[in-house]
């Protein structure tokens, strides 16, 4: 997966294709994590890790500036099916269970 960051112009109107994306909402990274932790919505691990990183920045300018000299390394997880659950092991030791997609 690849993620891009950009500042949206003021009063930007978001639209979606109505097929793959059928609705949307503007949220801060912290609001996204709060919703995720309250089981309001699911995220795949790469998206969750990216949102966790973005939550550390106070402004979009801070987040964009942080990318100037950022070295991007591949994050290679290990996925296993254990006791009927899909388990994904991160290189930093974190473990995620039954995250979407839930098929192995």
C-alpha positions in Angstrom: 0.0 0.0 0.0 1.0 3.6 -0.6 -0.2 6.6 1.2 0.0 10.2 0.1 -0.4 13.3 2.2 -1.6 16.7 0.9 -3.4 19.7 2.3 -6.9 20.2 0.9 -7.9 23.6 -0.2 -10.3 25.5 2.2 -14.0 24.5 1.6 -12.9 21.5 -0.4 -15.9 19.3 -1.3 -15.3 15.6 -1.2 -17.0 13.3 -3.6 -16.9 9.5 -4.0 -17.6 7.1 -6.8 -20.7 5.5 -5.3 -19.3 2.0 -6.0 -16.1 1.3 -4.0 -16.6 4.3 -1.8 -20.3 5.0 -0.9 -20.0 7.5 1.9 -17.3 9.6 3.6 -16.6 11.8 6.5 -13.8 14.2 7.4 -12.0 13.2 10.6 -8.8 14.0 12.3 -6.4 11.1 12.9 -7.2 11.2 16.6 -10.9 11.0 15.9 -10.3 8.0 13.6 -8.4 6.2 16.3 -11.1 6.9 18.8 -13.8 5.5 16.5 -11.6 2.5 15.7 -11.1 1.8 19.5 -14.9 2.0 20.0 -15.4 -0.5 17.2 -17.3 2.1 15.1 -15.3 1.0 12.0 -12.6 -1.4 10.8 -9.3 -0.6 9.2 -6.6 -2.8 7.6 -3.3 -2.8 9.5 -1.4 -0.6 7.0 -4.1 2.1 7.4 -4.2 1.8 11.2 -0.4 2.1 11.5 -0.4 5.2 9.2 -3.2 6.9 11.1 -1.4 6.2 14.4 1.7 7.9 13.0 -0.4 10.9 11.7 -2.0 11.3 15.1 1.3 12.6 16.5 1.2 15.8 14.5 -0.8 18.9 15.5 -1.2 20.4 12.0 -1.2 19.2 8.4 1.9 21.4 7.9 3.7 19.5 10.7 2.8 16.2 9.0 3.9 17.3 5.6 7.2 18.7 6.9 7.9 15.4 8.6 8.0 13.7 5.2 10.8 15.9 3.9 13.6 13.6 4.9 11.6 10.6 6.0 13.1 7.2 5.0 10.4 4.8 4.1 11.1 1.2 4.8 8.9 -1.8 4.0 7.0 -3.2 6.9 6.9 -6.9 6.5 4.4 -8.6 8.7 3.8 -12.2 9.3 0.3 -13.6 9.1 -0.8 -16.9 10.5 -4.1 -18.6 11.2 -4.0 -19.7 14.8 -7.0 -21.3 16.6 -9.3 -20.2 13.8 -8.2 -16.5 14.1 -6.2 -14.5 11.6 -3.1 -13.2 13.5 -0.8 -10.5 12.1 2.6 -10.0 13.7 4.3 -6.6 13.3 8.1 -6.3 13.3 7.9 -4.0 16.3 6.2 -6.8 18.4 2.5 -5.7 18.1 0.0 -8.3 17.3 -3.3 -7.8 15.5 -6.1 -10.4 15.5 -8.9 -10.8 13.0 -8.3 -7.5 11.3 -9.8 -7.1 7.8 -9.4 -8.7 5.4 -10.3 -11.7 7.5 -9.5 -14.3 5.0 -6.2 -16.2 4.8 
